[in-house]
Amino acid sequence: MSVRDPEELETEGAPARAEISPSTRLGPVHLTVSNLGRSIAYYEGAVGLGRIQRDHGEVSLGVAGRELLVLVEEPGARPSAGHTGLYHVALLLPERLDLARWLDHAVRDRVPLVGLSDHFVSEALYLSDPDGHGLEIYWDRPREVWEGQVATRMTTLPLDVDSLLAKLSDQQTERFAGLPDGTVVGHVHLKVRAIPESVAFYRDVLGFGLMAALGSQAAFLSAGGYHHHIAANTWESAGASRPPAGTAALRNATIVLPGGDERDRVLKSVAREGLPTERGAAGPVVRDPSGNALVLAVD
């Protein structure tokens, strides 16, 4: 397999400054889809998520009862290409063997891929759902391999597929049985209209540390020194507007904070900047300068 990842980049050095709790993580990502039945079949069969609940044109999907994606149907919705929104949602697997099993499944069951990459910090596979929503499935190399080197060494190289599949002791018996229980939303990569204003929001308002940057094209931010929880790029969206009504688009991503006190601190920072908040079922909603919605939830 020689398909290259569309996320081609080399990083520049970037200062890391963070105020947000290092225990901050990501929660469920909500997407609009045009045909719920088609999307359920894709995410269950191709991706390997399990159905948690379906009700009134909406389904939640995840692993071991943990919600990772929520799909909301808007019949006939059009793809949101050319607008801000989701570049991809990244599902983090616990072990390299899990990624090998998933790739073996993709080969056997002819799941179309749009990229296979080695990012130094991780190995990753990329695909696109029926509505054009990007999806990454990856595992992290041990933190001691890349700690303190994200800005200088995170990159995109061809994935060593042979090495990855060699993790399988017997490809005839290592059958894919869905994503493993420890799968989580590792990061969300967003399409934004401009990088400086995005960094100013995610770093200076929310408090994520800037881990790496590619000039005015992309930035990678995190809590607790992780390589990135939030990424933003302008490769397809420089100066773009939010997706209009009637498009299959990002509804919201979820930032999970470790308690009400930390969420209050973040909300005070948002209020100091005069930024509005909206009321959401899982917590207050804030929007980045490109209109991407973020639910501030708590553990």
C-alpha positions as CSV (number, residue, x, y, z in Angstrom):
1,M,0.0,0.0,0.0
2,S,1.6,3.3,-1.1
3,V,-1.2,5.7,-0.5
4,R,0.1,8.9,1.2
5,D,-1.7,10.8,4.0
6,P,-3.2,14.1,2.9
7,E,-1.8,15.6,6.2
8,E,1.6,16.2,4.7
9,L,3.6,18.5,7.0
10,E,6.9,19.3,8.7
11,T,6.6,21.2,11.9
12,E,8.4,24.3,13.1
13,G,9.5,24.9,16.6
14,A,6.7,26.4,18.7
15,P,6.5,27.5,22.4
16,A,4.4,25.3,24.7
17,R,2.4,27.3,27.2
18,A,-0.6,25.7,29.0
19,E,-3.0,26.7,31.7
20,I,-5.7,24.1,31.1
21,S,-5.6,21.1,33.5
22,P,-3.3,18.4,32.3
23,S,-6.1,15.9,32.9
24,T,-8.3,17.5,30.2
25,R,-9.3,15.0,27.5
26,L,-11.7,14.8,24.5
27,G,-15.2,13.4,24.6
28,P,-17.8,12.5,22.0
29,V,-17.8,14.2,18.6
30,H,-21.2,15.0,17.1
31,L,-21.7,15.0,13.3
32,T,-24.6,15.6,10.9
33,V,-25.1,12.9,8.3
34,S,-27.3,12.7,5.3
35,N,-28.5,9.0,5.7
36,L,-28.4,7.6,9.1
37,G,-28.8,3.9,8.1
38,R,-25.9,4.2,5.6
39,S,-23.7,5.8,8.2
40,I,-24.5,3.3,10.9
41,A,-23.6,0.5,8.5
42,Y,-20.3,2.2,7.8
43,Y,-19.3,3.0,11.3
44,E,-20.2,-0.4,12.6
45,G,-19.0,-2.5,9.7
46,A,-16.0,-0.6,8.3
47,V,-14.8,1.3,11.4
48,G,-15.8,-1.2,14.1
49,L,-17.7,1.0,16.5
50,G,-20.7,-0.5,18.5
51,R,-24.2,1.0,18.7
52,I,-25.0,2.4,22.1
53,Q,-28.4,4.0,21.5
54,R,-30.6,5.0,18.5
55,D,-33.5,7.4,18.9
56,H,-35.4,9.9,16.7
57,G,-32.9,10.3,13.8
58,E,-29.8,10.1,16.1
59,V,-27.4,7.3,17.0
60,S,-24.6,7.2,19.5
61,L,-21.6,4.9,18.8
62,G,-18.7,3.8,20.8
63,V,-16.9,1.0,22.6
64,A,-17.7,-0.8,25.9
65,G,-20.6,1.6,26.4
66,R,-18.3,4.7,26.1
67,E,-19.8,7.2,23.6
68,L,-17.3,8.4,21.0
69,L,-19.4,9.6,18.1
70,V,-23.0,10.9,17.8
71,L,-24.6,11.0,14.4
72,V,-27.6,13.2,13.7
73,E,-29.5,12.7,10.5
74,E,-30.5,15.5,8.2
75,P,-31.8,13.8,5.1
76,G,-30.2,15.0,1.9
77,A,-27.5,17.0,3.6
78,R,-24.6,17.9,1.3
79,P,-20.9,17.6,2.1
80,S,-19.4,20.6,3.7
81,A,-16.3,20.9,1.5
82,G,-14.9,24.5,1.3
83,H,-16.1,25.5,4.7
84,T,-14.7,25.4,8.2
85,G,-15.5,22.4,10.4
86,L,-14.1,18.9,10.8
87,Y,-10.9,17.8,9.1
88,H,-10.9,14.5,11.0
89,V,-11.8,12.9,14.3
90,A,-9.0,10.6,15.5
91,L,-9.8,7.4,17.4
92,L,-6.8,6.3,19.5
93,L,-6.2,2.6,20.0
94,P,-4.4,1.2,23.0
95,E,-1.8,-0.9,21.3
96,R,0.1,-1.2,18.0
97,L,-1.4,-4.7,17.7
98,D,-4.8,-3.2,17.6
99,L,-3.8,-1.0,14.7
100,A,-2.4,-4.0,12.9
101,R,-5.6,-5.9,13.4
102,W,-7.6,-2.9,12.1
103,L,-5.4,-2.6,9.0
104,D,-5.7,-6.3,8.3
105,H,-9.5,-5.9,8.5
106,A,-9.3,-3.0,6.0
107,V,-7.3,-5.1,3.6
108,R,-9.6,-8.2,4.0
109,D,-12.9,-6.3,3.9
110,R,-11.8,-3.7,1.3
111,V,-12.3,-0.7,3.4
112,P,-11.1,2.3,1.3
113,L,-8.3,4.3,2.9
114,V,-7.1,7.8,2.0
115,G,-3.8,7.7,3.8
116,L,-1.3,5.6,5.8
117,S,1.3,7.6,7.8
118,D,4.1,7.5,10.3
119,H,4.1,10.8,12.3
120,F,7.0,9.8,14.6
121,V,4.6,10.4,17.6
122,S,2.2,7.9,16.2
123,E,1.2,5.6,13.3
124,A,-2.1,6.4,11.6
125,L,-4.6,5.3,9.1
126,Y,-7.0,7.7,7.4
127,L,-10.4,7.2,5.8
128,S,-13.5,9.2,4.8
129,D,-17.0,8.3,5.7
130,P,-19.9,8.4,3.2
131,D,-20.6,12.1,3.9
132,G,-16.9,13.1,3.5
133,H,-16.2,13.3,7.3
134,G,-12.5,12.6,7.9
135,L,-11.5,9.8,10.3
136,E,-8.1,8.8,11.7
137,I,-7.4,5.5,13.5
138,Y,-4.1,5.5,15.2
139,W,-1.9,4.4,18.1
140,D,0.7,6.4,20.0
141,R,4.3,5.4,20.3
142,P,5.3,5.4,24.0
143,R,5.5,8.9,25.4
144,E,9.2,8.6,26.3
145,V,9.9,8.3,22.6
146,W,8.6,11.7,21.7
147,E,8.3,13.7,24.9
148,G,9.8,17.1,24.4
149,Q,10.4,16.5,20.6
150,V,6.9,17.2,19.2
151,A,7.8,20.6,17.7
152,T,10.9,19.4,16.0
153,R,10.1,15.8,15.0
154,M,6.4,15.3,14.4
155,T,6.2,14.8,10.6
156,T,4.5,12.7,8.0
157,L,6.4,9.7,6.5
158,P,5.1,6.6,4.7
159,L,3.8,4.0,7.0
160,D,5.9,0.8,7.2
161,V,2.9,-1.5,6.5
162,D,5.0,-4.7,6.5
163,S,6.3,-3.9,10.0
164,L,2.9,-3.1,11.3
165,L,1.3,-6.3,9.9
166,A,4.2,-8.3,11.2
167,K,2.6,-7.7,14.7
168,L,0.0,-10.3,13.7
169,S,1.2,-13.8,14.8
170,D,-1.2,-15.5,12.3
171,Q,-3.2,-13.4,9.9
172,Q,-5.6,-16.3,9.4
173,T,-6.7,-16.3,13.1
174,E,-6.3,-12.6,14.0
175,R,-9.8,-11.7,12.9
176,F,-11.2,-8.2,13.4
177,A,-13.9,-8.1,16.1
178,G,-14.4,-4.3,16.3
179,L,-12.4,-1.6,18.0
180,P,-10.9,-2.6,21.4
181,D,-12.5,-1.5,24.6
182,G,-9.8,1.1,25.4
183,T,-10.4,3.2,22.3
184,V,-10.9,6.9,22.9
185,V,-11.2,10.1,21.0
186,G,-7.5,11.0,21.0
187,H,-7.7,14.3,19.1
188,V,-9.8,16.4,16.8
189,H,-8.4,18.1,13.7
190,L,-10.4,21.2,12.6
191,K,-10.6,23.2,9.5
192,V,-10.3,26.9,10.4
193,R,-10.2,30.2,8.5
194,A,-7.0,31.4,10.0
195,I,-4.2,30.1,12.3
196,P,-3.2,33.1,14.4
197,E,-6.8,33.7,15.7
198,S,-7.2,30.0,16.3
199,V,-4.0,29.8,18.3
200,A,-5.1,32.9,20.2
201,F,-8.3,31.2,21.1
202,Y,-7.2,27.7,22.0
203,R,-3.9,28.7,23.7
204,D,-4.7,32.1,25.2
205,V,-8.3,31.7,26.1
206,L,-8.9,28.0,26.7
207,G,-5.3,27.4,27.9
208,F,-4.0,24.6,25.6
209,G,-0.3,24.5,25.1
210,L,1.0,25.1,21.6
211,M,3.1,22.0,20.7
212,A,3.9,22.6,17.1
213,A,3.1,25.0,14.2
214,L,3.5,25.1,10.5
215,G,3.5,28.8,9.9
216,S,0.1,30.1,8.9
217,Q,-1.0,26.7,7.7
218,A,-1.5,24.5,10.8
219,A,-1.1,24.4,14.6
220,F,-1.2,21.6,17.1
221,L,-2.2,22.1,20.8
222,S,-2.7,20.0,23.8
223,A,-3.2,19.6,27.5
224,G,-0.6,18.0,29.7
225,G,2.2,17.9,27.1
226,Y,0.4,15.4,24.8
227,H,1.4,15.8,21.1
228,H,-2.0,17.2,20.3
229,H,-5.6,17.1,21.4
230,I,-6.6,19.9,19.0
231,A,-5.2,20.5,15.6
232,A,-6.2,23.3,13.2
233,N,-5.4,23.9,9.6
234,T,-6.3,26.2,6.6
235,W,-5.3,23.8,3.8
236,E,-8.9,23.6,2.5
237,S,-10.5,26.5,4.5
238,A,-8.4,29.7,4.5
239,G,-10.8,32.6,4.9
240,A,-13.8,30.2,4.7
241,S,-17.2,30.6,6.4
242,R,-19.1,28.1,8.6
243,P,-21.0,25.4,6.8
244,P,-24.5,26.5,5.8
245,A,-27.7,24.8,6.9
246,G,-28.3,21.6,5.0
247,T,-24.7,20.3,5.1
248,A,-23.2,17.3,6.7
249,A,-20.9,18.9,9.1
250,L,-19.4,19.0,12.6
251,R,-22.0,19.8,15.1
252,N,-19.6,19.9,18.0
253,A,-16.6,18.4,19.6
254,T,-16.4,17.8,23.4
255,I,-13.7,19.0,25.8
256,V,-13.9,17.1,29.1
257,L,-12.5,19.0,32.0
258,P,-11.7,17.3,35.4
259,G,-14.4,18.9,37.5
260,G,-16.6,22.0,37.8
261,D,-13.9,24.2,39.2
262,E,-11.7,23.8,36.2
263,R,-14.7,24.4,33.9
264,D,-15.6,27.6,35.8
265,R,-12.0,28.8,35.3
266,V,-12.1,28.2,31.6
267,L,-15.6,29.9,31.4
268,K,-14.2,32.9,33.2
269,S,-11.4,33.2,30.7
270,V,-14.0,33.0,27.9
271,A,-16.1,35.7,29.6
272,R,-13.1,38.0,30.0
273,E,-12.7,38.0,26.2
274,G,-16.3,38.9,25.8
275,L,-17.0,35.6,24.0
276,P,-20.6,34.2,24.1
277,T,-21.5,30.8,25.4
278,E,-24.5,28.7,24.5
279,R,-26.4,26.2,26.6
280,G,-25.9,22.6,25.7
281,A,-27.3,19.3,27.1
282,A,-23.8,18.1,28.2
283,G,-22.5,21.6,29.2
284,P,-21.9,25.1,28.0
285,V,-20.9,25.5,24.4
286,V,-18.3,27.9,23.1
287,R,-17.2,28.6,19.5
288,D,-13.8,29.1,18.1
289,P,-13.2,32.1,15.8
290,S,-14.1,29.8,12.8
291,G,-17.4,28.9,14.3
292,N,-16.5,25.4,15.4
293,A,-18.6,24.5,18.5
294,L,-17.0,23.0,21.6
295,V,-19.0,21.5,24.5
296,L,-17.3,22.1,27.9
297,A,-18.2,18.9,29.8
298,V,-16.9,17.6,33.1
299,D,-15.9,14.1,34.4
